[in-house]
């Protein structure tokens, strides 16, 4: 098992999955538990997570994501949906327009790191037709699809990408 920093360093977008390796229920459960342990505004957890294992639905999701076929190649797709009204009950408009989205993306990021810790890979998908995703999964109107994660056992490990230097990103005010 890796420590946290190794887990973060080993996270790469995986777009090629082993077709003969399903995701174990125990590992999926641990990933979902980790996502739900993410911090959220007021501990409201203003999001829902939809687990999609059905191949036909994943093919349709890949189509809704402009042909990102790795979504259908992965054995599981997780769809993270914001629940703006849940956040609005405590935080009004700012909760509705910002906190629910933040809560959802933090949960997705925790899930993505849990996938790596479980020995698998994933890719974050944010580019998709929201209405098509709604239709495919029959998502209720009170939820907003924010992100998808394809996940499974990698068939190949991508090369690490370069990152900007800290001094290009971080500034310090004393």
C-alpha positions in Angstrom: 0.0 0.0 0.0 1.3 3.4 -0.9 1.4 6.4 1.3 -0.7 9.4 0.3 2.1 11.3 -1.5 3.0 8.2 -3.6 -0.7 7.7 -4.4 -0.9 11.3 -5.7 2.3 10.9 -7.7 1.0 7.7 -9.3 -2.3 9.2 -10.4 -2.4 9.5 -14.2 -5.3 9.6 -16.7 -5.8 6.0 -17.8 -7.6 5.6 -21.1 -6.9 1.9 -21.8 -8.4 -0.8 -19.5 -8.1 -4.5 -19.1 -11.3 -5.9 -20.5 -11.0 -9.2 -18.6 -10.6 -7.5 -15.1 -13.8 -6.4 -13.5 -13.7 -4.1 -10.5 -14.3 -6.0 -7.3 -17.4 -5.0 -5.3 -15.2 -4.5 -2.2 -12.9 -2.1 -3.9 -15.8 -0.2 -5.5 -17.4 0.1 -2.1 -14.2 1.4 -0.6 -13.8 4.0 -3.4 -17.4 5.2 -2.9 -16.9 5.4 0.9 -13.8 7.5 0.3 -15.7 9.8 -2.0 -18.4 10.2 0.6 -15.8 11.0 3.3 -14.7 14.1 1.4 -15.2 17.5 3.1 -18.3 19.4 2.0 -19.9 22.7 3.0 -21.7 22.2 6.2 -21.2 18.5 5.8 -24.3 18.5 3.6 -22.7 16.3 0.9 -24.7 18.1 -1.8 -24.1 15.5 -4.5 -25.1 12.1 -5.7 -22.9 9.4 -7.3 -24.3 7.2 -10.0 -22.4 3.9 -10.7 -22.7 2.7 -14.3 -21.5 -0.8 -15.1 -23.9 -1.5 -17.9 -22.0 -1.7 -21.2 -24.8 -0.2 -23.3 -25.1 2.8 -21.0 -21.3 3.3 -20.9 -21.3 3.3 -24.8 -24.0 6.0 -24.7 -22.1 8.0 -22.1 -19.0 7.8 -24.4 -21.1 9.2 -27.2 -22.4 12.0 -24.9 -18.8 12.8 -24.2 -17.9 13.4 -27.9 -16.7 9.9 -28.5 -14.3 9.5 -25.6 -14.4 5.7 -26.0 -12.4 4.9 -23.0 -15.6 5.5 -21.0 -17.1 2.4 -22.5 -13.9 0.4 -22.4 -13.6 0.9 -18.6 -15.8 -1.6 -16.6 -17.2 1.2 -14.4 -18.2 4.8 -14.9 -19.0 7.0 -11.9 -21.2 10.0 -12.6 -20.9 12.8 -10.0 -24.0 15.0 -9.8 -24.4 18.2 -7.8 -27.5 18.6 -5.7 -27.7 22.5 -5.6 -30.9 22.7 -3.7 -29.5 20.7 -0.8 -26.7 23.2 -0.4 -29.1 26.2 -0.9 -31.1 25.2 2.1 -28.2 26.3 4.3 -26.2 28.6 2.2 -28.7 30.2 -0.2 -27.5 31.3 -3.7 -23.8 30.8 -3.0 -24.5 27.3 -1.9 -26.6 26.6 -4.9 -24.2 28.1 -7.5 -20.8 27.3 -5.9 -20.7 25.0 -2.9 -22.7 22.2 -4.4 -20.3 22.1 -7.4 -17.3 22.3 -5.1 -18.6 19.5 -2.9 -19.2 17.3 -6.0 -15.7 17.9 -7.5 -14.0 17.3 -4.1 -15.9 13.9 -3.8 -14.8 13.0 -7.3 -11.2 13.9 -6.6 -11.2 11.8 -3.5 -12.7 8.9 -5.5 -10.0 9.3 -8.1 -7.2 9.1 -5.5 -9.0 6.1 -3.9 -9.0 4.4 -7.3 -5.2 4.7 -7.5 -4.8 3.4 -3.9 -6.9 0.4 -4.9 -4.4 -0.4 -7.6 -6.5 0.8 -10.5 -6.7 3.8 -12.9 -9.2 6.4 -13.9 -9.8 9.4 -16.1 -11.8 12.5 -15.1 -14.2 13.5 -17.8 -15.7 17.0 -17.6 -16.5 17.5 -21.3 -19.9 16.0 -22.1 -23.4 17.0 -23.2 -25.2 17.4 -19.9 -28.6 16.8 -21.4 -27.6 13.6 -23.1 -26.1 12.3 -19.8 -29.4 13.2 -18.1 -31.4 11.3 -20.7 -29.2 8.2 -20.7 -29.2 7.8 -17.0 -32.7 9.3 -16.3 -31.2 11.8 -13.9 -33.8 13.8 -12.0 -34.0 17.5 -12.7 -32.8 18.5 -9.2 -29.3 17.0 -10.0 -26.6 18.5 -12.3 -24.1 16.1 -13.8 -20.6 17.6 -13.1 -18.0 15.0 -13.8 -17.5 11.4 -14.9 -14.8 9.0 -13.8 -14.0 6.0 -15.9 -12.3 3.4 -13.8 -10.8 -0.1 -14.0 -7.5 -1.9 -14.2 -5.1 -0.2 -16.6 -4.0 -2.1 -19.7 -1.1 0.4 -20.0 0.4 3.1 -17.9 0.6 6.5 -19.5 3.8 8.5 -19.4 3.8 11.1 -16.7 3.0 14.6 -18.0 5.1 17.6 -17.2 3.9 19.9 -14.5 4.4 23.6 -14.1 7.0 24.6 -11.5 5.7 25.7 -8.1 7.0 29.2 -8.5 4.8 29.6 -11.6 1.7 28.7 -9.6 2.3 29.6 -6.0 2.8 33.1 -4.7 3.4 34.0 -1.1 2.4 37.1 0.7 4.1 37.9 3.9 
